[in-house]
Amino acid sequence: MAQYAVADLNDTKDDAVARVQHAALLGTMRVQRIQDFLFHKLTLVFAASVLMVLLGIIISLTLGAWPALRAFGPGFIPRVEWDPVGQQFGAMIAIGGTLATSIIALAVAVPISFGIALFLTEICPVWLRRPMGTAVELLAGVPSIIYGMWGFFVFAPIFSNYAQPLLAGTLGQLPVIGALFQGPHTGLGILTAGLILAIMIIPFIASVMRDVFEIVPAVLKESAYGLGCTKWEVACKVVLPYTRNGVVGGVMLGLGRALGETMAVTFVIGNAHRLSWSMFAAGSSISSTLANEFGEAEKALHVSSLYALGLILFAITFVVLAAAKLMLIGMERQEGAK
């Protein structure tokens, strides 16, 4: 009987310990559920705040631009007049300058960035790879006003004395594209702004390309080399197809920087409200127009027209990024179909 009593006592102690452990476990699980709930709601607030800020920007730009859009209607976009004195405004000159400089910047920056990334990942000696990669990344941190000052005081005089006469004497004599390379050799204009933008966005695109090139499995490249492929063939037929999405993302990052760049373009574009076929001619972009005139605009219609330019720039950026996203989705579907 005593043994049974001792056994019952031990069972009671074990049950008590089990109940305590179970209660502690339930308490821990309850705390974890509360923490998970709070973490979920907190991250949801963070994500929603981005959308709220975006929505707030759209609303504020639309409200500010509404008087100009109501006064000029849809014709505000194709109008070429920009006369603050006569209160006649149009967006075509600024839109044309923005698109022209961005296209020139991409045309110059993408091949150079591809070459830089390919050299750093495939050709560059190991001891030189890190210093050169760091130097490229440091260029991305240079303030845009420094690029603008360098372009105005150093690049523009050299460009006007040497590059513009050379381009006018060669490409400017061709029958179709010759008009693009004719005009005054001042060193300032659409082409100069595009080249400065290209220098600015090269570090961004090259850094992204280098990072995505480095994730290509070595076995794929080694297999291609084993089949007798050259470095160029490996880059075009192995590396680029494997990293296509990342490359497009890097290009879009550079394009976004080019579309919205302000101070550097303001220094070197010439800031003239006129359209010209010549890339040597002075022009203006949306960002340079905003930088030059927003602080001095007094009349309500002038300020509203500047808001309308900002809204158009926002829409252009959104359309470009959406088109890039749709293009990537189409590429992925084609790969899946294959």
C-alpha positions, -999 to 999 in steps of 0.1 A, spaced: 0 0 0 29 24 8 44 17 -27 11 26 -43 9 58 -23 45 68 -33 36 61 -70 5 82 -68 25 110 -52 51 109 -80 24 109 -107 8 139 -90 42 157 -91 47 148 -128 12 160 -136 18 192 -119 51 198 -137 35 189 -170 7 213 -163 32 241 -155 51 234 -187 19 233 -207 8 266 -193 43 281 -200 41 268 -235 6 283 -240 19 316 -226 48 316 -250 26 308 -280 2 335 -270 30 360 -268 43 348 -302 9 352 -318 6 387 -305 41 395 -317 33 380 -351 1 400 -353 18 433 -344 47 425 -368 22 418 -396 3 450 -390 34 471 -387 48 459 -420 14 464 -436 15 500 -424 50 504 -438 39 491 -472 7 511 -472 25 542 -463 44 540 -496 12 538 -515 -3 566 -495 27 588 -503 24 580 -539 -13 587 -539 -6 620 -521 19 630 -547 -5 623 -575 -34 642 -558 -12 672 -550 2 674 -586 -32 670 -601 -47 697 -579 -19 721 -586 -20 714 -624 -58 716 -627 -60 753 -635 -36 749 -664 -52 718 -676 -86 735 -674 -73 766 -693 -55 748 -721 -71 714 -721 -55 684 -738 -38 709 -761 -14 717 -733 8 687 -742 13 694 -780 16 732 -775 51 746 -781 45 781 -767 60 789 -733 54 826 -726 52 836 -690 45 872 -699 17 864 -723 4 836 -701 6 810 -729 21 777 -719 27 743 -735 46 712 -726 60 700 -759 94 717 -757 101 704 -723 88 669 -731 109 668 -762 140 679 -744 134 653 -716 130 624 -740 158 635 -763 184 638 -735 173 605 -719 174 586 -752 209 600 -759 220 591 -724 208 555 -727 222 550 -762 257 560 -749 255 545 -714 241 510 -720 269 497 -743 296 513 -721 280 499 -689 278 465 -705 315 466 -714 324 477 -679 304 450 -662 317 423 -686 353 434 -680 349 434 -643 334 399 -641 351 381 -670 383 398 -681 397 420 -653 426 405 -632 415 395 -597 438 420 -580 423 449 -600 387 438 -599 378 452 -564 395 486 -568 379 492 -602 345 480 -590 347 504 -560 357 533 -582 327 527 -604 304 526 -574 319 558 -560 310 576 -592 274 569 -584 277 589 -552 290 621 -568 263 649 -564 246 659 -596 255 695 -592 292 685 -594 285 668 -628 267 700 -639 295 723 -629 321 700 -645 300 698 -677 296 736 -679 331 747 -671 352 718 -684 333 696 -708 313 722 -727 344 743 -739 362 711 -750 331 698 -767 325 731 -786 362 734 -797 368 699 -808 339 675 -808 312 697 -824 333 708 -854 343 672 -860 307 660 -858 295 688 -880 322 681 -906 314 643 -907 279 633 -896 266 668 -903 272 663 -941 251 632 -944 218 636 -962 193 623 -936 208 627 -902 230 657 -911 204 681 -896 210 666 -862 246 677 -862 243 712 -875 240 744 -856 260 768 -834 291 754 -817 284 767 -782 291 735 -763 257 737 -746 226 720 -759 206 687 -761 236 666 -770 258 679 -742 230 673 -717 226 638 -730 263 630 -727 265 644 -692 235 623 -682 252 592 -698 282 598 -676 259 601 -646 239 569 -652 268 547 -663 278 538 -626 242 528 -618 237 506 -648 273 491 -647 269 483 -609 236 464 -615 250 446 -645 281 435 -627 261 422 -597 238 402 -619 266 389 -641 283 375 -610 254 353 -601 257 333 -634 266 298 -624 303 291 -633 294 257 -648 274 274 -675 303 296 -686 328 268 -683 306 246 -704 305 273 -731 342 278 -730 347 240 -732 327 240 -764 350 266 -779 330 298 -774 349 331 -771 343 355 -743 320 376 -765 299 345 -774 297 335 -737 286 370 -728 260 373 -755 247 337 -755 251 326 -719 254 356 -695 229 380 -711 201 355 -715 205 342 -679 206 378 -664 181 395 -688 157 405 -661 184 421 -640 200 439 -670 166 454 -679 161 464 -643 195 482 -643 187 500 -675 154 511 -661 171 524 -630 194 545 -652 165 557 -673 146 568 -642 177 588 -631 180 604 -665 144 614 -668 143 631 -634 178 646 -633 176 684 -626 207 703 -617 232 687 -641 208 692 -670 200 727 -660 237 737 -663 244 723 -698 211 721 -717 210 758 -726 176 765 -711 160 778 -743 123 773 -749 124 764 -786 123 733 -807 151 724 -831 162 694 -851 198 701 -842 212 684 -812 237 713 -809 209 737 -803 199 748 -768 167 734 -753 150 726 -721 137 697 -702 109 693 -677 132 692 -647 153 721 -659 122 742 -665 110 735 -630 144 743 -615 147 776 -634 112 790 -630 94 775 -600 110 799 -575 103 829 -596 68 821 -609 43 846 -596 11 843 -616 -12 814 -607 -14 801 -643 24 800 -645 27 780 -613 -1 757 -624 16 750 -657 48 740 -638 27 716 -617 13 702 -650 49 696 -662 57 678 -630 26 657 -635 36 649 -670 71 638 -659 55 616 -633 33 600 -659 62 595 -683 82 577 -656 52 556 -647 46 546 -683 82 537 -689 84 515 -658 51 499 -666 62 491 -701 95 476 -688 75 454 -664 51 443 -691 81 435 -713 97 413 -686 64 395 -681 62 388 -718 98 375 -718 90 351 -690 59 338 -708 79 332 -739 105 313 -719 77 292 -703 62 285 -737 95 273 -750 
